[in-house]
Amino acid sequence: MDGFINYSKYFNFNILNFPIGKTRLLMRKINFCLIFAVIFVCSSSIQAQQTISLFNPSFEDYPRQSFQPRGWLDCGGDHFRGESPPDTQPGSWNVRLKASDGGSYLGLVVRDVETWESVGQRLMSPIKGGKCYSFAIDLCKSSVYVSQSQATGQTAAYTKPVVFRIWGSNDYCNNQELLGESSEIDNTTWQTYDFKFEPKGTFNYIILEAFYKTPTLFPYNGNLLIDNAQDIVEISCSEDTPVAVAKVETPRVNQPKPKKESVSVAPKVEKLAVEEPKVVKVEPKEKVSEIVKPKVLAELDKDLIKEGQVIRIKNLEFKADSSNIDSDSHEVLDEIYTFLKENENVTVEIGGHTNTKPKDDYADMLSEKRAKAVVDYLLEKGIDKERMSFKGYGKRKPIIRKDAYNKIAQRKNQRVEIKILSM
C-alpha cells in the first residue's frame, strides 16, 4: 500500500514474530513485574493497618495445674515469692467448663493475701505509641473453684468476680502502661469482650492480668478464665466503636460491654431513669439509713456464737507501735459493748497478736497492751471486769507464717480477737 511504513521491520514489536525462547523470556519478565506490583500494593496495605498476631492465642496445651500454656510467661510467680504459676484448664480445682475455642484455656486467680496471677509474651511486632488498636478476647469465671485459702490455710471458694487488665511493657513481666481494664467478670459462660486502646509508649510485650475490683479494703479469692484472644489490629483513632478505653494519664476507665448485650443497654438505662424518682418517694429515709449501715461484726450474734469460738475484731486500728486505739475504731468496740450488755451470761477473753517481725519480748508486750486497751474501753462503758480477761499471744499464733515480704499478711497476723469463754 502506497504511503504505508511498516515499523515492525525496524523495531520488531510484533510478539508473533518472536522466536519461542525469547517469547517465554518476555512473558516471565512481565509476570515478575506483575507479582512485584501486587507485593508492593499488599505491603503498603499492611503498613497502613498493622496486625499483630499472638503466639498460642487460644491457650492450647495439656490441661494441668500450675502450668501456664506454652508460649506464655508466668508473671504472677515472678512478682510474688513462693506463689505457683497459673493453670491450663479445664480439670484443676473442680473447674469443668468447656473451652470457648480449641480444647483448653487459661485460668488465673486473685488471692486473699494480696497476690494475683498474670501472663505475658513478647509481641511479633511492637504496639506503637500514638496509634490506636482494637483487641477482643473471651472471658468468664468458673462458678466452682475450690482451693486453699492462703490467709487461713482452710479450704476456700475462689469464686468472687475479678477484673481483667491489659498492660504494655518493654521488659519481662514489668507492668509499664495500663492499656485496658474490664468491669467485673461475673458471667459464668463465655462472652467476647472488646477493647480499644491508644498507648502513649511503644511496647514489645503484652501482659494479661487478673486483678481485684477496686477500691476494696481487703483482698479476696476469685478466678478468671481466658480464651480465644484475637489479633491486635491497628484502627483509626477517630473510629467510633463500642469498646473499652483505658489510659494511664486519666483515672477514668470505660467498662467493656459483652457484644450480645450492647444493643439492649440504652433502653434499660432510660427506663431506670424514669422510674427511679418514684422509688425514692415511697421509701422512707429512716429505712434507707438502716439498710446502708450494716454491723461490723455480724457474726457476734447470740444465735450464731458458741463456747470456744474466736472472732477477729474487724476495723480495729492502733497507732503504729502503740496501744492507743484509733478513734475510727470506736464503732466496732461499741458493737461489742452492746452485745455484752444485752447478753449478761457471756464471758469473753480479749487476745492480742502481732506479726512475726518483732522480737519475742516486744511482741508479747505490745499484744498484751493492745488487748488490755480493748478491755479498758469496755470497762469504762460499764461492762463488769469479772466478765472479761485479756492476754497477749505475741507472734506465737500467726494466721500466715511467712509474712516478712507481704504487708497484707502482716496486717492479718497483727490483730485482736474476742473469744467466747462461756455462755
VEXLUM-145854 format. One record per residue: residue in one letter; y, z, x of N, C-alpha, C in turn; residue number from 0. Coordinates in steps of 0.2 Angstrom, whole numbers. Last residue first. Layout:
BEGIN
REC   code   n_north    n_up   n_east   ca_north   ca_up   ca_east   c_north    c_up   c_east   pos
REC      A         Y       Z        X          Y       Z         X         Y       Z        X   NUM
...
This chain:
BEGIN
REC   code   n_north    n_up   n_east   ca_north   ca_up   ca_east   c_north    c_up   c_east   pos
REC      M       -96     641     -106        -93     639      -112       -95     644     -117   422
REC      S       -93     640      -88        -96     642       -94       -93     641     -100   421
REC      L       -87     631      -79        -92     636       -76       -96     639      -82   420
REC      I       -82     615      -76        -84     619       -81       -89     624      -79   419
REC      K       -70     611      -64        -77     612       -65       -78     617      -71   418
REC      I       -58     600      -59        -60     605       -63       -67     606      -65   417
REC      E       -52     595      -43        -56     594       -48       -57     600      -52   416
REC      V       -41     585      -33        -43     591       -36       -47     591      -42   415
REC      R       -43     575      -17        -42     576       -25       -43     583      -26   414
REC      Q       -46     563       -7        -41     568        -7       -40     570      -15   413
REC      N       -55     553      -10        -58     559        -7       -53     565       -7   412
REC      K       -46     543      -15        -51     546       -19       -54     552      -16   411
REC      R       -38     541       -4        -35     544       -10       -40     547      -14   410
REC      Q       -47     535        5        -44     542         7       -41     545        1   409
REC      A       -49     523       -2        -54     528        -1       -52     535        1   408
REC      I       -36     518        0        -38     519        -7       -44     524       -6   407
REC      K       -35     516       14        -31     521        11       -33     523        4   406
REC      N       -47     514       26        -46     512        19       -42     518       15   405
REC      Y       -52     519       38        -49     512        38       -47     510       31   404
REC      A       -59     531       35        -54     530        40       -50     524       40   403
REC      D       -69     534       26        -63     532        23       -57     531       28   402
REC      K       -85     535       23        -81     532        28       -74     530       25   401
REC      R       -89     542       11        -90     545        18       -86     542       23   400
REC      I       -82     545       -4        -83     540         1       -83     542        8   399
REC      I       -81     558       -8        -84     553       -13       -86     547       -9   398
REC      P       -85     572        2        -81     566         1       -85     562       -4   397
REC      K       -86     587        5        -89     583        -1       -85     577       -2   396
REC      R       -79     592       16        -87     593        16       -90     589       10   395
REC      K       -66     594       18        -69     587        18       -76     587       18   394
REC      G       -62     608        8        -61     604        14       -63     597       13   393
REC      Y       -64     615       -3        -70     612        -1       -69     608        6   392
REC      G       -57     630      -10        -56     624        -5       -62     621       -2   391
REC      K       -56     636      -26        -60     635       -20       -58     629      -16   390
REC      F       -53     648      -40        -51     642       -35       -55     642      -29   389
REC      S       -55     652      -57        -56     653       -50       -54     647      -46   388
REC      M       -51     659      -73        -50     654       -68       -52     656      -61   387
REC      R       -52     669      -82        -55     663       -84       -55     657      -79   386
REC      E       -44     679      -77        -51     680       -77       -55     674      -79   385
REC      K       -31     675      -79        -34     674       -72       -41     675      -72   384
REC      D       -27     667      -94        -29     673       -91       -33     671      -84   383
REC      I       -12     657      -96        -20     657       -96       -22     663      -92   382
REC      G         2     655      -95         -1     660       -99        -9     661     -100   381
REC      K         9     648      -86          9     646       -93         6     650      -98   380
REC      E         6     654      -74         12     655       -76        13     653      -84   379
REC      L        -8     650      -73         -6     657       -74         1     658      -77   378
REC      L        -6     637      -70         -9     638       -77        -8     646      -78   377
REC      Y         0     638      -57          4     634       -63         1     636      -70   376
REC      D       -11     644      -51         -4     647       -51         0     644      -57   375
REC      V       -20     633      -51        -22     640       -54       -15     643      -56   374
REC      V       -13     624      -42        -15     622       -49       -16     629      -53   373
REC      A       -13     631      -30         -7     629       -34        -8     627      -41   372
REC      K       -26     632      -27        -23     638       -29       -16     637      -33   371
REC      A       -29     619      -23        -32     622       -29       -29     628      -31   370
REC      R       -20     619      -12        -19     615       -17       -23     617      -24   369
REC      K       -26     629       -3        -19     630        -6       -18     625      -12   368
REC      E       -38     622       -1        -38     629        -4       -31     630       -7   367
REC      S       -35     611        6        -38     610         0       -38     617       -4   366
REC      L       -29     617       18        -25     613        13       -28     612        7   365
REC      M       -40     624       24        -34     627        22       -30     623       17   364
REC      D       -49     614       26        -51     619        22       -45     623       19   363
REC      A       -42     605       35        -44     603        28       -46     608       24   362
REC      Y       -40     614       46        -34     612        42       -36     609       35   361
REC      D       -53     615       50        -49     621        48       -43     619       44   360
REC      D       -57     602       53        -61     606        48       -56     612       45   359
REC      K       -44     589       54        -49     594        57       -52     599       52   358
REC      P       -42     575       43        -40     581        46       -46     585       50   357
REC      K       -51     564       37        -47     563        44       -45     570       47   356
REC      T       -57     563       25        -61     565        31       -57     565       38   355
REC      N       -47     571       12        -50     566        15       -54     568       22   354
REC      T       -50     586        3        -46     582         7       -50     576        9   353
REC      H       -50     596      -12        -54     592        -7       -49     588       -3   352
REC      G       -52     611      -23        -48     606       -19       -52     602      -14   351
REC      G       -56     616      -39        -59     614       -32       -54     609      -29   350
REC      I       -56     628      -51        -52     623       -48       -54     622      -41   349
REC      E       -68     632      -63        -66     633       -56       -62     627      -54   348
REC      V       -67     641      -79        -67     635       -75       -66     637      -68   347
REC      T       -73     645      -96        -70     647       -89       -71     641      -84   346
REC      V       -70     646     -113        -72     641      -107       -69     644     -101   345
REC      N       -66     652     -124        -73     654      -122       -74     650     -115   344
REC      E       -54     647     -129        -54     653      -125       -60     655     -122   343
REC      N       -47     633     -131        -55     635      -130       -55     641     -126   342
REC      E       -34     632     -131        -37     631      -138       -45     632     -137   341
REC      K       -31     635     -118        -28     639      -123       -32     638     -130   340
REC      L       -37     624     -112        -39     631      -110       -37     636     -116   339
REC      F       -30     613     -117        -37     614      -118       -39     621     -117   338
REC      T       -17     616     -112        -18     616      -119       -25     616     -121   337
REC      Y       -19     615      -98        -17     622      -101       -18     622     -109   336
REC      I       -22     602      -97        -27     607       -95       -25     614      -98   335
REC      E       -10     597     -100        -16     595      -104       -21     600     -103   334
REC      D        -2     601      -90         -1     604       -97        -6     602     -102   333
REC      L        -7     593      -80         -8     601       -80        -7     604      -86   332
REC      V        -2     581      -84         -9     582       -84       -11     589      -84   331
REC      E        12     584      -83          9     581       -89         2     583      -89   330
REC      H        15     587      -70         15     592       -75        12     590      -81   329
REC      S        17     577      -60         10     579       -62        10     585      -67   328
REC      D        30     575      -57         27     570       -62        20     572      -64   327
REC      S        33     585      -48         35     586       -55        32     581      -59   326
REC      D        20     589      -36         25     584       -38        27     585      -46   325
REC      I        17     604      -29         15     599       -34        21     595      -36   324
REC      N        14     609      -13         19     608       -18        17     603      -23   323
REC      S         6     609       -2          3     611        -9         8     611      -14   322
REC      S         6     596       10          9     601         7         5     603        0   321
REC      D         5     583       15          3     589        19         5     595       17   320
REC      A        17     576        4         12     575        10        11     581       14   319
REC      K        16     584      -12         19     582        -7        15     581       -1   318
REC      F         3     578      -24          6     583       -20        11     580      -15   317
REC      E        -2     574      -40          1     572       -34         4     578      -31   316
REC      L       -13     569      -52        -11     575       -49        -9     573      -42   315
REC      N       -19     559      -59        -12     559       -59        -9     565      -57   314
REC      K       -34     568      -64        -30     562       -63       -23     563      -63   313
REC      I       -45     578      -59        -39     579       -62       -35     573      -60   312
REC      R       -62     575      -62        -57     574       -57       -50     575      -61   311
REC      I       -74     587      -67        -69     581       -69       -64     581      -64   310
REC      V       -90     592      -69        -85     591       -64       -80     585      -66   309
REC      Q      -101     603      -78        -98     596       -77       -92     597      -73   308
REC      G      -106     615      -80       -108     612       -74      -104     605      -73   307
REC      E      -108     613      -97       -108     618       -92      -110     614      -85   306
REC      K       -99     599     -104       -105     604      -104      -104     608      -98   305
REC      I       -88     590     -116        -90     593      -109       -96     597     -110   304
REC      L       -86     584     -128        -89     580      -123       -91     584     -117   303
REC      D       -80     593     -137        -86     590      -139       -89     585     -134   302
REC      K       -69     597     -130        -74     602      -131       -80     599     -134   301
REC      D       -63     586     -117        -64     587      -124       -70     592     -125   300
REC      L       -58     578     -105        -58     585      -106       -57     587     -114   299
REC      E       -58     564     -106        -65     567      -105       -64     575     -106   298
REC      A       -44     561     -105        -48     560      -112       -55     564     -112   297
REC      L       -32     565      -97        -39     567       -96       -43     567     -103   296
REC      V       -21     559     -103        -23     558       -96       -30     559      -95   295
REC      K       -20     552     -119        -21     558      -115       -23     556     -108   294
REC      P        -8     539     -123        -15     542      -123       -15     548     -119   293
REC      K         5     533     -131          4     539      -126        -3     542     -126   292
REC      V         5     524     -141          6     522      -135         5     527     -129   291
REC      I         2     531     -153         -3     526      -150        -2     525     -143   290
REC      E        13     539     -155          7     542      -154         1     537     -151   289
REC      S        23     529     -157         23     533      -151        17     537     -150   288
REC      V        18     523     -169         18     519      -163        19     524     -157   287
REC      K        20     534     -178         13     532      -177        13     528     -170   286
REC      E        34     535     -178         30     540      -176        23     538     -174   285
REC      K        38     523     -184         40     524      -177        35     530     -174   284
REC      P        27     515     -195         32     520      -194        33     521     -186   283
REC      E        26     498     -200         23     503      -195        28     508     -194   282
REC      V        34     489     -207         29     493      -210        26     499     -206   281
REC      K        42     482     -197         45     486      -203        40     490     -206   280
REC      V        32     476     -189         36     481      -186        40     485     -192   279
REC      V        27     466     -197         23     471      -195        27     477     -192   278
REC      K        38     458     -199         35     461      -205        31     467     -203   277
REC      P        40     452     -186         45     457      -189        42     461     -195   276
REC      E        29     444     -184         30     450      -181        35     455     -184   275
REC      E        28     431     -191         25     437      -194        27     444     -191   274
REC      V        35     422     -182         37     423      -189        35     430     -192   273
REC      A        28     423     -170         35     424      -170        38     425     -177   272
REC      L        15     419     -174         16     426      -172        23     428     -172   271
REC      K        18     405     -176         16     409      -182        17     417     -180   270
REC      E        21     401     -163         26     400      -169        24     405     -175   269
REC      V         9     403     -157         15     406      -155        20     406     -160   268
REC      K         0     394     -163         -1     401      -163         5     405     -162   267
REC      P         6     381     -159          6     383      -166         5     391     -167   266
REC      A         3     381     -145         10     381      -148        10     383     -155   265
REC      V       -11     381     -142         -7     387      -140         0     387     -144   264
REC      S       -19     370     -145        -18     375      -150       -14     381     -148   263
REC      V       -20     363     -133        -17     360      -139       -15     365     -144   262
REC      S       -27     370     -124        -20     369      -123       -16     366     -129   261
REC      E       -40     373     -124        -36     377      -129       -29     375     -128   260
REC      K       -47     365     -116        -49     364      -123       -44     368     -127   259
REC      K       -41     368     -103        -40     362      -106       -41     362     -113   258
REC      P       -34     384     -101        -40     380      -102       -39     374     -105   257
REC      K       -19     387      -93        -22     387       -99       -29     382      -99   256
REC      P       -12     397      -80        -15     391       -82       -19     392      -89   255
REC      Q         4     405      -80         -3     405       -80        -6     399      -83   254
REC      N        17     404      -68         15     402       -74         7     402      -75   253
REC      V        24     417      -60         18     413       -60        17     411      -67   252
REC      R        38     423      -51         35     421       -57        29     416      -56   251
REC      P        43     427      -39         38     431       -41        35     428      -47   250
REC      T        47     414      -27         48     417       -33        42     421      -36   249
REC      E        41     410      -15         48     412       -15        50     414      -21   248
REC      V        28     406      -17         29     412       -14        36     414      -15   247
REC      K        23     399      -33         27     398       -27        29     405      -24   246
REC      A        13     391      -44         14     397       -40        18     396      -34   245
REC      V         8     384      -59         13     383       -53        14     390      -50   244
REC      A        -4     376      -69         -1     382       -66         3     380      -60   243
REC      V         0     362      -81         -4     366       -76         0     372      -73   242
REC      P         3     350      -90          2     357       -92        -2     361      -87   241
REC      T        15     340      -81          8     341       -83         7     348      -85   240
REC      D        26     328      -77         26     334       -82        18     335      -84   239
REC      E        31     325      -61         26     323       -66        26     330      -70   238
REC      S        39     326      -50         43     326       -57        38     325      -63   237
REC      C        31     325      -40         34     332       -41        37     332      -48   236
REC      S        16     316      -42         24     316       -41        26     323      -43   235
REC      I         2     321      -32          6     319       -38        13     319      -37   234
REC      E       -13     322      -23         -5     322       -22        -3     318      -29   233
REC      V       -26     331      -26        -23     325       -27       -16     326      -27   232
REC      I       -41     338      -21        -34     339       -22       -30     333      -21   231
REC      D       -56     336      -32        -52     334       -26       -44     336      -27   230
REC      Q       -63     351      -39        -61     344       -39       -57     342      -33   229
REC      A       -77     362      -40        -70     360       -38       -68     353      -37   228
REC      N       -88     368      -47        -86     361       -48       -78     360      -46   227
REC      D       -86     385      -49        -90     379       -48       -86     373      -49   226
REC      I       -87     403      -49        -83     397       -47       -87     391      -46   225
REC      L       -84     419      -56        -89     414       -55       -85     407      -54   224
REC      L       -80     436      -53        -78     429       -54       -83     424      -52   223
REC      N       -80     453      -58        -83     447       -55       -80     441      -57   222
REC      G       -75     470      -53        -75     465       -58       -78     459      -54   221
REC      N       -70     487      -53        -76     482       -51       -75     476      -56   220
REC      Y       -53     491      -47        -59     492       -51       -64     487      -49   219
REC      P       -39     501      -41        -44     496       -41       -50     497      -45   218
REC      F       -26     508      -51        -32     509       -47       -36     503      -47   217
REC      L       -14     502      -56        -14     508       -52       -20     510      -48   216
REC      T        -9     486      -56        -14     490       -58       -14     496      -53   215
REC      P         1     472      -61          0     478       -57        -5     482      -60   214
REC      T       -13     461      -58         -8     466       -56        -2     466      -61   213
REC      K       -30     460      -57        -25     459       -62       -19     464      -60   212
REC      Y       -37     457      -41        -36     461       -47       -30     459      -51   211
REC      F       -46     442      -36        -41     447       -35       -40     451      -41   210
REC      A       -54     430      -26        -54     434       -32       -50     440      -31   209
REC      E       -49     414      -19        -50     422       -19       -50     425      -26   208
REC      L       -50     402       -7        -51     403       -14       -53     411      -14   207
REC      I       -40     393        4        -44     399         3       -44     400       -4   206
REC      I       -39     379       16        -38     382         9       -43     388        8   205
REC      Y       -30     373       30        -36     377        27       -34     379       20   204
REC      N       -19     367       35        -25     364        36       -31     367       33   203
REC      F        -3     364       28         -9     369        29       -15     365       30   202
REC      T        15     366       28          9     361        29         3     365       31   201
REC      G        25     375       16         22     373        23        17     368       22   200
REC      K        27     375        3         33     375         7        31     373       14   199
REC      P        17     366      -10         18     371        -4        24     370        0   198
REC      E        16     366      -26         21     362       -21        22     367      -15   197
REC      F         3     363      -38          7     367       -33        11     363      -28   196
REC      K        -6     365      -53         -1     361       -49         3     365      -44   195
REC      F       -22     367      -60        -16     369       -56       -12     364      -53   194
REC      D       -33     370      -73        -29     365       -69       -23     369      -66   193
REC      Y       -50     375      -76        -43     377       -75       -39     372      -71   192
REC      T       -63     373      -87        -59     370       -82       -52     372      -82   191
REC      Q       -75     385      -91        -69     382       -93       -66     379      -87   190
REC      W       -91     392      -95        -87     388       -90       -81     385      -94   189
REC      T       -90     408     -103        -93     401      -102       -88     397      -98   188
REC      T       -83     419     -104        -90     420      -101       -94     413     -101   187
REC      N       -66     423     -100        -71     418      -103       -78     419     -100   186
REC      D       -57     429      -92        -61     433       -96       -66     429     -100   185
REC      I       -47     430      -79        -53     425       -81       -58     430      -85   184
REC      E       -30     432      -81        -37     435       -80       -42     430      -83   183
REC      S       -22     417      -74        -22     423       -78       -29     426      -77   182
REC      S       -21     411      -57        -23     411       -64       -21     417      -68   181
REC      E       -11     404      -45        -14     410       -47       -15     410      -55   180
REC      G        -7     395      -29         -9     396       -37       -12     402      -38   179
REC      L        -3     397      -16         -2     391       -19        -3     391      -27   178
REC      L         4     408       -5          1     408       -11         2     401      -15   177
REC      E         2     406       12          6     405         7         2     404        0   176
REC      Q        -8     413       20         -1     412        23         4     411       17   175
REC      N       -22     422       25        -18     420        19       -11     419       21   174
REC      N       -34     417       35        -27     420        36       -23     418       30   173
REC      C       -46     411       38        -45     416        33       -39     420       34   172
REC      Y       -41     403       52        -47     406        49       -46     412       45   171
REC      D       -25     395       49        -30     399        53       -36     401       49   170
REC      N       -16     391       40        -17     387        46       -22     390       51   169
REC      S       -17     390       22        -17     393        29       -18     388       34   168
REC      G       -15     394        5        -14     389        10       -14     393       17   167
REC      W       -24     400       -9        -20     401        -3       -20     395        2   166
REC      I       -27     404      -25        -27     399       -20       -22     400      -15   165
REC      R       -35     416      -36        -30     414       -32       -31     409      -27   164
REC      F       -40     422      -52        -42     418       -46       -35     415      -43   163
REC      V       -42     439      -57        -38     433       -57       -41     429      -51   162
REC      V       -55     447      -68        -51     447       -62       -47     440      -62   161
REC      P       -62     458      -80        -59     452       -78       -55     452      -72   160
REC      K       -76     469      -76        -69     468       -78       -66     461      -76   159
REC      T       -89     470      -72        -88     466       -77       -81     465      -80   158
REC      Y       -99     477      -64        -94     474       -61       -92     468      -66   157
REC      A      -105     493      -68       -105     486       -70       -99     483      -68   156
REC      A      -115     503      -56       -109     501       -60      -109     494      -62   155
REC      T      -124     517      -49       -124     510       -52      -118     509      -57   154
REC      Q      -114     526      -37       -119     526       -43      -119     518      -45   153
REC      G      -105     528      -27       -112     527       -25      -117     526      -31   152
REC      T       -92     529      -30        -96     534       -32      -103     534      -29   151
REC      A       -86     517      -23        -82     524       -23       -87     529      -25   150
REC      Q       -94     506      -24        -93     509       -18       -89     515      -18   149
REC      S      -107     505      -36       -100     507       -35       -99     509      -28   148
REC      Q      -119     493      -36       -117     500       -34      -110     500      -33   147
REC      S      -121     482      -50       -122     483       -43      -120     491      -42   146
REC      V      -123     469      -62       -125     476       -61      -125     477      -53   145
REC      Y      -116     460      -74       -116     461       -66      -117     468      -64   144
REC      V      -114     451      -87       -118     456       -84      -118     455      -77   143
REC      S      -105     441      -90       -105     447       -94      -109     452      -92   142
REC      S       -96     433      -77       -103     435       -80      -102     441      -84   141
REC      K       -82     422      -80        -85     428       -77       -92     429      -80   140
REC      C       -76     406      -73        -78     410       -79       -80     417      -76   139
REC      L       -70     389      -69        -70     397       -68       -73     400      -75   138
REC      D       -68     374      -61        -72     378       -66       -72     385      -65   137
REC      I       -53     366      -56        -59     370       -54       -62     373      -60   136
REC      A       -41     355      -49        -44     358       -55       -51     361      -53   135
REC      F       -25     351      -44        -31     353       -42       -35     357      -48   134
REC      S       -11     342      -38        -15     344       -43       -22     346      -41   133
REC      Y         4     343      -28         -3     342       -29        -6     345      -35   132
REC      C        18     338      -19         16     341       -25         8     339      -26   131
REC      K        27     341       -3         23     337        -8        20     341      -14   130
REC      G        32     351        4         37     347         1        33     342       -4   129
REC      G        19     351       16         24     354        13        29     349       10   128
REC      K         2     345       13          9     344        17        14     347       13   127
REC      I       -14     349       18         -9     349        12        -2     349       15   126
REC      P       -23     338       30        -19     344        28       -15     343       21   125
REC      S       -40     333       28        -33     331        29       -28     337       27   124
REC      M       -51     341       26        -52     335        29       -45     332       31   123
REC      L       -48     359       29        -47     353        25       -48     347       29   122
REC      R       -59     372       31        -54     368        34       -54     361       30   121
REC      Q       -61     385       19        -64     380        23       -58     376       26   120
REC      G       -66     401       12        -61     396        14       -65     391       18   119
REC      V       -67     415        0        -70     410         4       -65     405        6   118
REC      S       -67     432       -4        -64     426        -4       -68     421        1   117
REC      E       -67     449      -12        -70     443        -9       -66     437       -9   116
REC      W       -60     465       -9        -61     459       -13       -64     454       -9   115
REC      T       -57     482      -10        -59     477        -6       -61     471      -11   114
REC      E       -54     495      -16        -48     490       -14       -51     485       -9   113
REC      V       -64     501      -22        -62     504       -15       -57     499      -12   112
REC      D       -70     494      -32        -66     500       -34       -63     504      -28   111
REC      R       -69     476      -29        -72     482       -29       -67     488      -30   110
REC      V       -72     459      -35        -67     464       -33       -70     471      -33   109
REC      V       -83     445      -30        -81     452       -34       -75     455      -31   108
REC      L       -89     429      -34        -85     433       -30       -84     440      -34   107
REC      G      -101     416      -32        -99     422       -35       -95     427      -31   106
REC      L      -103     398      -34       -100     404       -30       -99     410      -34   105
REC      Y      -118     390      -39       -111     391       -39      -109     397      -35   104
REC      S      -131     377      -42       -129     384       -40      -121     384      -40   103
REC      G      -134     364      -46       -139     370       -48      -136     376      -46   102
REC      G      -121     354      -55       -127     355       -50      -131     361      -52   101
REC      D      -109     363      -63       -111     357       -60      -116     358      -55   100
REC      S      -111     375      -69       -107     370       -73      -108     363      -70    99
REC      A      -127     384      -70       -121     381       -66      -117     376      -70    98
REC      K      -130     397      -81       -132     391       -78      -126     388      -75    97
REC      L      -131     415      -78       -128     409       -81      -129     403      -77    96
REC      R      -136     427      -73       -141     422       -76      -137     415      -78    95
REC      V      -136     441      -64       -131     435       -66      -136     429      -67    94
REC      N      -142     452      -58       -143     450       -65      -138     445      -68    93
REC      W      -139     451      -44       -136     456       -48      -136     455      -56    92
REC      S      -143     434      -42       -142     440       -40      -138     445      -45    91
REC      G      -144     422      -50       -150     426       -48      -149     433      -45    90
REC      P      -135     406      -47       -137     412       -50      -143     416      -47    89
REC      Q      -125     410      -32       -128     412       -39      -131     406      -42    88
REC      T      -122     416      -17       -123     410       -20      -127     411      -26    87
REC      D      -109     429      -15       -116     427       -16      -116     420      -19    86
REC      P       -99     435        0       -101     433        -7      -107     430       -8    85
REC      P      -105     447       12       -102     441        10      -103     440        3    84
REC      S      -101     465       13       -105     460        13      -102     453       11    83
REC      E       -91     476       23        -92     473        17       -96     466       17    82
REC      G       -88     480       36        -94     483        33       -95     480       26    81
REC      R       -71     478       35        -76     480        39       -82     483       35    80
REC      F       -62     465       28        -64     472        27       -71     474       31    79
REC      H       -60     452       33        -54     457        32       -56     464       31    78
REC      D       -72     446       33        -68     446        39       -62     451       39    77
REC      G       -77     447       20        -80     451        26       -76     451       32    76
REC      G       -68     437       14        -68     445        12       -71     449       18    75
REC      C       -72     425       20        -65     428        22       -65     435       20    74
REC      D       -84     415       25        -83     421        21       -77     424       24    73
REC      L       -82     397       22        -82     403        27       -81     409       23    72
REC      W       -93     384       17        -88     389        15       -88     395       20    71
REC      G      -104     377       21        -98     374        21       -92     378       20    70
REC      R      -115     384        9       -114     381        15      -107     377       15    69
REC      P      -111     399        0       -113     392         0      -111     389        7    68
REC      Q      -114     415        6       -109     410         3      -112     403        4    67
REC      F      -124     428        4       -124     422         7      -120     417        4    66
REC      S      -127     439       -5       -124     440         1      -124     434        6    65
REC      Q      -142     432      -12       -137     437       -12      -134     438       -5    64
REC      R      -144     415      -17       -146     421       -13      -140     426      -13    63
REC      P      -149     398      -20       -146     404       -23      -149     411      -19    62
REC      Y      -145     386       -8       -151     390       -11      -148     397      -13    61
REC      D      -132     377      -14       -135     380        -9      -141     383      -12    60
REC      E      -116     370      -18       -123     369       -19      -126     373      -13    59
REC      F      -102     370      -23       -105     376       -20      -113     376      -21    58
REC      S       -96     358      -26       -100     361       -31      -104     367      -29    57
REC      P       -90     354      -14        -86     357       -19       -89     360      -25    56
REC      N       -94     351        0        -98     355        -4       -94     358      -10    55
REC      F       -77     349        6        -84     349         8       -88     354        3    54
REC      L       -65     341       -4        -68     347        -1       -75     346        1    53
REC      S       -53     328       -2        -59     330        -4       -62     336        0    52
REC      I       -37     323       -6        -41     327        -1       -47     330       -4    51
REC      T       -27     310       -7        -33     313       -10       -36     317       -5    50
REC      Q       -10     304       -9        -15     307        -4       -21     310       -9    49
REC      Q        -3     290      -12         -6     295       -16       -12     298      -12    48
REC      A         1     281       -2          6     283        -7         3     289      -11    47
REC      Q       -10     279        6         -5     283         9         0     285        3    46
REC      I       -17     271       -3        -20     278        -1       -14     283        2    45
REC      S        -9     260       -3        -10     264        -9       -12     271       -8    44
REC      S       -11     256       10         -4     258         8        -5     262        2    43
REC      S       -24     253       10        -22     259        14       -15     261       12    42
REC      C       -24     242        1        -28     248        -1       -25     254        3    41
REC      V       -17     232        9        -15     235         2       -18     241        0    40
REC      F       -25     231       20        -18     234        21       -16     236       14    39
REC      I       -37     226       14        -37     233        18       -30     236       18    38
REC      V       -32     214       10        -35     219         5       -35     226        8    37
REC      A       -29     208       22        -24     209        17       -26     214       12    36
REC      F       -42     207       28        -37     211        31       -31     213       26    35
REC      I       -48     198       19        -50     205        20       -45     210       23    34
REC      L       -40     187       22        -40     189        15       -42     197       15    33
REC      C       -43     184       35        -36     186        33       -36     189       26    32
REC      F       -57     182       34        -54     188        38       -47     190       36    31
REC      N       -56     170       27        -59     176        24       -57     182       28    30
REC      I       -50     161       37        -47     163        30       -50     169       27    29
REC      K       -60     162       47        -53     164        48       -49     166       42    28
REC      R       -70     156       40        -71     163        42       -64     166       44    27
REC      M       -65     143       38        -67     147        32       -67     155       34    26
REC      L       -65     138       51        -59     139        47       -60     144       41    25
REC      L       -79     138       54        -74     142        58       -68     144       54    24
REC      R       -83     128       45        -86     135        45       -81     140       48    23
REC      T       -77     117       51        -75     119        44       -77     127       43    22
REC      K       -82     116       63        -75     118        63       -74     120       56    21
REC      G       -95     112       59        -94     118        63       -87     120       63    20
REC      I       -93      99       52        -96     105        48       -95     112       52    19
REC      P       -77      92       55        -84      92        56       -87      99       53    18
REC      F       -66      87       42        -68      91        47       -75      91       48    17
REC      N       -62      79       31        -64      76        37       -66      80       43    16
REC      L       -60      89       21        -66      85        20       -67      81       27    15
REC      I       -47      94       25        -53      98        27       -60      94       26    14
REC      N       -34      85       31        -39      85        26       -46      88       28    13
REC      F       -25      86       41        -25      91        37       -31      91       32    12
REC      N       -22      78       53        -29      79        52       -30      85       47    11
REC      F       -11      72       58        -11      79        58       -18      82       56    10
REC      Y       -13      58       58         -9      61        63       -11      69       64     9
REC      K       -19      55       46        -22      52        53       -19      55       59     8
REC      S       -12      60       37        -18      64        39       -21      61       45     7
REC      Y        -1      52       33          0      58        39        -7      61       41     6
REC      N         1      37       30         -5      42        29        -4      47       35     5
REC      I        14      30       21         12      33        28         6      38       27     4
REC      F        18      16       12         14      22        12        12      24       19     3
REC      G        24       3       12         28       9        12        25      16       12     2
REC      D        11      -5        3         17      -5         7        21       1        6     1
REC      M        -6       0        4          0       0         0         6       0        4     0
